[in-house]
Amino acid sequence: NPDNTARLANLVSTYRKKRDLFHHYLDKHLSRQAEWDIPSGGLFYWLRLKNKVPIDTRQLLIKALEHNVAFTPGEPFFADDVAACGQFRLNFSLANEHEMDTGLAALAACISNG
């Protein structure tokens, strides 16, 4: 269906732009604290914190929520029960540019302040 093809192309373009903008703000705010790969598909970045001792991202989420920042902790994604993995998932599809900038800056502060 030509209508679906055009709609799909528009969605791909829209989410690619959002992914790339989110990547810009990840670099700006979190490049010293985390590493990640640019996703080739989907709506999420998977971040790995550079801490020598992994932190429990479930506890980090509690602090981040106090600053209106949410993410998905990584611990539940592991097959083995881990106390702390220092990894988490961020969605880039809903945030506008201002929210990306301020939210990732707040998240970086939460990580720095332990």
N, C-alpha and C positions, 0 to 999 in steps of 0.2 A: 504494500500500500504506500503510495507516494507521500501521503500525509504523515504516516508513521515514520518514514525515512527522514523527512525534514524535521519532524519533532525530535527524533533521536539525535540527529546531527546537532540540533540546537542545545539539547541537554548535555551532550558530550562537550560542546564548546563552553557552555556555562560552567559546568563543574570543573573542567580543565583550568579555566581562568581562576576559579575559586581555590583550587588546589595550589596553583602557582602563587597566588597572593598569600595564602596561608603559609606556604613554604618561605616566602619573603619574611614574614613576621616570626616564624620559627627561627630562622637565621638571626634575625635582629635580637630576639629576646632569649633564646634557649641554646644557642650554638655552643656555649661553654659548658652547659650542664647536661646536654643530651645529644644523642645521635639518632638518626632515622634515615630511612630510604624514601625517595619520592614514590608514592604509589602509582602504579601504571593503570590501576582501575580501582573502583570502589570509592568510598567517601571518607576514608580514615587514614590517619598517619599512626604508625606504631612507633612510640618513642622508647629508647633505652637510656636510662640515666647513667651518667659517667661516674657516679659515686663508687668508691672502692668497695664499700660494704653496701649491698643492695638495700634500699629502703622499702618499706611496706607501702605500696601506693594506695592501699585502702585507707591508711591513716593520712596520707597526703591529700586524698580526696576530701576528707573531713575539713581540713584547713582550706582547701581551694574553694569549697562550697561557701565558706564564710565570705569569700570575695566574688561570689556569683560566677564561679568557674567550675564547670563539670567535665569529667572525663570518665573513661571506663578503666578501672584498675586492671592490671595485668594478671594478678595472682589467680583468678578463677579460670584463666585460659590454659593453665598448665595442667597436664595430666597427673603429675605428682603433686601432692600437697606441699606448697612452699610457704615459708613464713614471710618471705619478702623477695620480690623479683626485680624491683626497680624498673619496671616496664609498664606502659599504659597506652591506651588507644584514645586518640583525639579525632573527633568528627569535624570536618571543615565545611559541610554543606549548608548549615543554617546561619552561621555567623556572617554579619556584614563586615566591611573592612575595619571600621572603628572597634567593633567587638573583638575582632581578631587581634588587633594591636593591643588594646587594653587588657583583654583576657589573657593573652600569652605573657604580657608583662607582669600581670598579677600572679600567674602560675610560676613564672621564674622567681618572683619574690618569695612565694611559698616554699619553693624548693631550696632557695638560699637560706631562708630563715629556719629551715628544718622543722 
